[in-house]
Amino acid sequence: MINVLIADDHTILRQGLVSLLSRDEEINVVAEAADGVQAVNQALALKPTVIVIDISMPEMNGMEAVKRLHEHLPEAKVLVLTMHEEQEYVIHMVKAGASGYLLKDSASDELIDAVKALASGKTYFSQYAASVLASQYSQPTQTWQDPYKNLTSREREVFHLIIEGKTTKDIARALDISVKTAENHRGKVLEKLAVANAAELVRYAAKNHLLI
């Protein structure tokens, strides 16, 4: 039995995915998540075989969630199911640890095939995503940098809270840390990404497709 966790913030779509996958006798949907934090926490608790996850989610976006999952649950396979077809997303999600990438307009049979492929230890990419990866492989001089650069996991959390407009006190409250610690993290984020203030950080996030 293939145990699957589905993470998508759109309730109707998420429930549709649950219904679709549950009709296959080899697949068991063990949990649903409506945001990135739930996805990571439930995955760590339940250890599903495959995690189907969107990129655009509240609390913690899919890219950050995939990074966390790859770090702490490397045996689980992650399938990105999204409407984002920009090549930057494909590259960044694969670098984050995704084993598959499908667009939401894919046929239902293809989603089931993708889940089963990942469960068997293979990868699965839509025709478009495969072409992006092939192009990257054939043109190694075209480098794709991690937009988070060398930010730590905590600093990546702070990064997203800043671009959401949170104050230092808000960040401290959200992460259950002192205001001084939050201020230090904030300063490190700005320093490492070479920006002067929150406004420049938002522009950096937009330029690097991190406003999702």
C-alpha positions in Angstrom: 0.0 0.0 0.0 1.3 3.5 -0.9 0.7 5.9 1.9 0.2 9.4 0.6 -0.1 12.9 2.2 -1.7 15.7 0.2 -0.9 19.3 0.9 -2.8 22.1 -0.8 -4.5 25.1 0.6 -7.5 25.0 -1.7 -10.0 22.8 0.1 -12.1 21.7 -2.9 -9.1 20.8 -4.9 -7.4 19.0 -2.0 -10.6 17.0 -1.4 -10.8 16.2 -5.1 -7.2 14.8 -5.0 -8.1 12.7 -2.0 -11.1 11.3 -3.8 -9.2 10.6 -7.0 -6.2 8.9 -5.4 -8.4 6.9 -2.9 -10.2 5.2 -5.8 -7.0 3.3 -6.6 -6.7 0.2 -4.5 -2.9 0.6 -4.2 -3.1 4.1 -2.7 -4.0 5.1 0.9 -4.3 8.8 1.6 -3.2 9.0 5.3 -3.5 12.8 5.8 -4.3 16.2 4.3 -2.6 19.5 5.0 -3.8 23.0 4.2 -0.4 24.8 4.7 3.3 24.1 4.6 3.7 23.8 8.4 0.9 21.2 8.6 2.5 19.3 5.7 5.9 19.1 7.4 4.5 18.2 10.8 2.1 15.5 9.5 4.8 14.1 7.3 7.3 13.8 10.2 4.6 12.1 12.3 3.1 9.8 9.7 6.1 9.1 7.4 4.1 8.7 4.2 5.6 7.1 1.1 4.7 10.0 -1.1 3.9 13.6 -0.4 1.9 15.5 -3.0 2.5 19.2 -2.4 1.7 22.6 -4.0 4.2 25.4 -4.2 1.8 28.3 -3.2 0.7 27.7 0.4 0.3 29.8 3.5 2.5 29.7 6.7 5.3 28.0 4.8 5.6 27.8 1.0 6.1 24.6 -0.8 9.7 25.3 -1.6 10.6 25.7 2.1 8.5 22.7 3.0 10.2 20.5 0.5 13.6 21.6 1.8 12.6 20.7 5.4 11.1 17.3 4.2 14.3 16.5 2.3 16.4 17.3 5.3 14.4 15.5 8.0 12.5 12.8 6.0 14.7 11.9 3.0 13.1 8.6 2.5 9.8 10.2 1.6 9.3 11.1 -2.1 7.9 14.5 -2.9 5.7 15.2 -5.9 5.1 18.8 -6.7 1.6 19.4 -8.1 1.2 23.1 -9.1 0.0 25.6 -11.6 3.5 27.2 -11.7 5.2 26.3 -15.0 8.1 28.8 -14.9 11.4 27.1 -15.3 12.8 28.7 -12.2 10.2 26.8 -10.1 11.1 23.5 -11.7 14.8 23.9 -11.0 14.4 25.3 -7.5 12.0 22.5 -6.4 14.2 19.8 -7.8 17.2 21.3 -6.0 15.1 21.5 -2.8 14.6 17.7 -3.1 11.5 17.0 -5.2 11.4 13.8 -7.1 8.5 14.7 -9.4 6.8 17.8 -10.9 3.4 17.9 -12.5 1.1 20.8 -13.5 -2.4 20.9 -12.1 -3.9 20.6 -15.6 -2.4 17.1 -16.0 -4.7 14.2 -16.6 -5.9 12.3 -13.5 -4.3 9.1 -14.7 -1.0 10.9 -14.9 -1.2 11.9 -11.3 -1.8 8.3 -10.2 1.1 7.1 -12.5 3.4 9.7 -10.9 2.5 8.7 -7.3 3.2 5.0 -8.2 6.5 5.9 -10.0 7.8 7.8 -6.9 6.7 5.0 -4.6 8.7 2.6 -6.6 11.8 4.7 -6.3 11.6 6.4 -9.7 11.2 10.1 -10.6 8.3 11.5 -12.6 8.2 14.8 -14.5 5.7 16.3 -16.8 6.9 16.7 -20.4 7.5 20.4 -19.8 9.4 19.9 -16.5 11.5 17.1 -18.1 12.4 19.5 -21.0 13.5 22.2 -18.5 15.7 19.7 -16.7 17.1 18.4 -19.9 18.0 21.9 -21.0 19.7 22.6 -17.7 21.7 19.4 -18.0 22.7 20.2 -21.6 23.7 23.8 -20.7 25.8 23.5 -17.5 27.1 27.0 -18.0 23.6 28.3 -17.1 23.7 28.2 -13.4 20.7 28.3 -11.1 21.4 29.7 -7.7 19.4 28.8 -4.6 17.4 32.1 -3.9 17.7 31.4 -0.2 21.5 31.3 -0.6 23.0 30.3 2.8 20.1 31.2 5.0 19.6 28.7 7.9 16.2 27.1 8.3 15.3 29.6 11.0 16.4 32.5 8.9 14.3 31.2 6.0 11.3 31.3 8.4 12.1 34.8 9.3 12.6 35.8 5.7 9.0 34.8 4.8 7.6 36.5 7.9 9.3 39.7 6.9 8.0 39.7 3.4 4.5 39.0 4.8 4.9 42.4 6.6 5.4 41.1 10.1 7.2 43.3 12.6 10.1 42.0 14.8 7.7 41.6 17.7 5.3 39.7 15.4 8.2 37.4 14.3 9.2 36.8 17.9 5.7 35.9 18.9 5.2 33.6 15.8 8.4 31.7 16.4 8.2 31.8 20.2 11.6 33.5 20.6 12.7 36.7 22.2 12.5 40.0 20.4 16.3 40.3 20.6 16.7 36.9 18.9 14.2 37.8 16.3 16.0 41.1 15.7 19.3 39.2 15.3 17.8 36.8 12.8 16.2 39.7 10.9 19.6 41.4 10.6 21.3 38.2 9.4 18.7 37.7 6.7 19.2 41.3 5.4 23.0 40.9 5.6 23.2 37.5 3.8 20.9 38.6 1.0 22.6 42.0 0.7 19.5 44.1 1.1 19.1 47.2 3.2 15.5 46.9 4.5 12.2 45.0 4.3 11.1 46.8 1.1 14.3 45.7 -0.7 13.7 42.2 0.7 10.2 42.1 -0.8 11.7 43.2 -4.2 14.3 40.4 -3.9 11.6 37.9 -3.1 9.5 39.0 -6.1 12.6 38.9 -8.5 13.4 35.3 -7.3 9.8 34.0 -7.4 9.5 33.6 -3.7 6.3 35.7 -3.3 4.0 32.7 -3.5 
